[in-house]
Amino acid sequence: MELIIPFRKTDFSANGIHHKSGKNIFEIQEQWEESFREKFNPLYANVLEGHPLAMKRLTDYYDFDRSKNYDFGMELIDGEIDIDTNLEIEEYSENETVYAIGSRILLDDEGDGQPIFLVKNDKISDDILVLKYVPDDDDTEGVEVPVDEYIRVNK
């Protein structure tokens, strides 16, 4: 299940404010997640994938400590998410990789957002993001999953 989200550079200010809606990136993230949830209920998104240029913009929009060199998103290894290999790669990097952001709608018992893993994929366009659900082992067993695989969000 994937939700394709328009993410054009021209739609946002340098500090992550969406020009059309006036909402900041955190509010926009919440809209993305709610759209995914509406379409693929009972599932929640757990991966946000984007071209390296799109992930760089996302890094800038979240405006973490500018004195550090943060880099949103792990690299796909042979087309797969491989956190262990990414951790090894990070040891030799000048940047600190941000592997996940907290969900804005799926919270744990302490009120923190469940992780949404960030993945770089240079095979997709730099003007979209792909919000998706990737099962962890058999955690979808017994869950009826919608048939639609690709949905475009026009917000």
LINFENQUI-V842986 format. One record per helix or strand of 2 or more residues. SS is the DSSP state (2 for helix, 1 for strand). FROM is the first residue (numbers start at 1). LEN is the number of residues. Records with the same first field share a line. If there is no record, write none. Layout:
BEGIN
SS=FROM-LEN + FROM-LEN
END
This chain:
BEGIN
1=2-5 + 47-4 + 70-3 + 74-4 + 80-2 + 96-3 + 100-8 + 113-8 + 128-5 + 150-4
2=9-3 + 25-16 + 52-11 + 83-8
END
